[in-house]
Amino acid sequence: MRSLTEFVEHVKMIHRGVSDFSINLVEPCAEGDIVTSRYVMSGIHQGEFLGIPPTGNKFKGSGILIFRIKNGKVVELWEEFDGVGLLEQLGMELKPKEIKK
């Protein structure tokens, strides 16, 4: 899990590289100390983002977050996100690794 400082730097990186960024939690559900939610995010790639120069491409992606809460604070976090799909929307071309014989 990221520290608060790491999280703040991550958010700054997103805001430097993405305009019109939005993230919406969808269908949150809680049971006991576990909270889950699906999320949808979108934006326009206008600056360097994840080391990728700006493309002007719009993107939309979704994922699932699972939190464990203790004493009102998140103590564990799991995330499932389609990072490959995001990279493809930003114009990255994925190629299989060459196998040396």
C-alpha positions in Angstrom: 0.0 0.0 0.0 1.2 3.5 -0.8 2.2 6.0 1.9 0.3 9.3 1.9 3.3 11.0 0.3 3.4 8.4 -2.5 -0.3 8.7 -3.0 0.0 12.5 -3.3 2.8 12.2 -5.9 0.7 9.7 -7.9 -2.2 12.1 -8.0 0.1 14.9 -9.1 1.5 12.7 -11.9 -2.0 12.1 -13.1 -2.9 15.8 -13.0 0.3 16.7 -14.9 -0.4 14.2 -17.7 -4.2 14.0 -18.0 -6.8 16.8 -18.5 -10.5 16.3 -17.8 -9.7 13.5 -15.5 -12.6 11.9 -13.6 -13.0 8.9 -11.5 -16.4 7.6 -10.4 -17.1 4.9 -7.9 -19.9 2.6 -9.0 -21.9 0.1 -6.9 -20.0 0.4 -3.6 -20.8 -2.4 -1.2 -19.7 -2.9 2.4 -19.8 -5.9 4.7 -18.0 -6.0 8.0 -14.6 -4.4 7.6 -14.5 -4.9 3.8 -15.6 -2.3 1.3 -15.7 -3.0 -2.5 -16.4 -0.8 -5.4 -16.1 -0.8 -9.1 -14.7 2.4 -10.6 -14.7 4.1 -14.0 -12.0 6.7 -14.9 -11.5 8.8 -18.0 -9.5 11.7 -19.3 -7.4 13.1 -22.2 -3.7 12.4 -22.4 -2.3 16.0 -22.6 1.1 15.7 -20.9 3.7 13.0 -20.0 1.9 10.2 -18.2 3.5 6.9 -17.1 6.6 8.0 -19.1 4.5 8.3 -22.3 4.7 11.6 -24.2 1.3 13.3 -24.7 -0.9 11.8 -27.5 -4.1 13.8 -27.1 -5.9 10.5 -26.9 -9.1 10.2 -24.8 -9.2 7.1 -22.6 -11.7 5.3 -20.4 -10.9 2.4 -18.1 -12.4 0.6 -15.2 -11.3 -1.5 -12.2 -12.3 -2.9 -8.9 -11.1 -1.7 -5.5 -11.3 -3.8 -2.3 -10.5 -2.0 1.0 -10.2 -3.4 4.5 -11.1 -0.7 7.1 -9.9 -0.7 10.7 -10.7 2.1 13.2 -12.0 4.3 10.3 -8.8 4.0 8.2 -7.9 1.9 5.2 -5.3 -0.7 6.3 -5.3 -2.8 3.2 -6.1 -2.2 -0.4 -6.4 -4.5 -3.4 -7.0 -3.3 -7.0 -7.7 -5.0 -10.2 -7.3 -2.7 -13.3 -6.9 -3.2 -17.0 -3.5 -1.4 -17.4 -2.9 -3.0 -20.8 -6.1 -1.6 -22.1 -5.2 1.8 -20.8 -1.8 1.7 -22.5 -3.4 0.6 -25.8 -5.8 3.6 -25.6 -2.7 5.9 -25.2 -1.3 4.5 -28.4 1.2 2.0 -27.1 1.7 -1.0 -29.3 2.3 -4.2 -27.4 4.5 -6.8 -29.0 5.4 -10.3 -27.8 8.9 -10.7 -26.4 11.4 -12.2 -28.8 12.4 -15.7 -27.9 16.1 -16.5 -28.6 16.8 -20.0 -29.9 
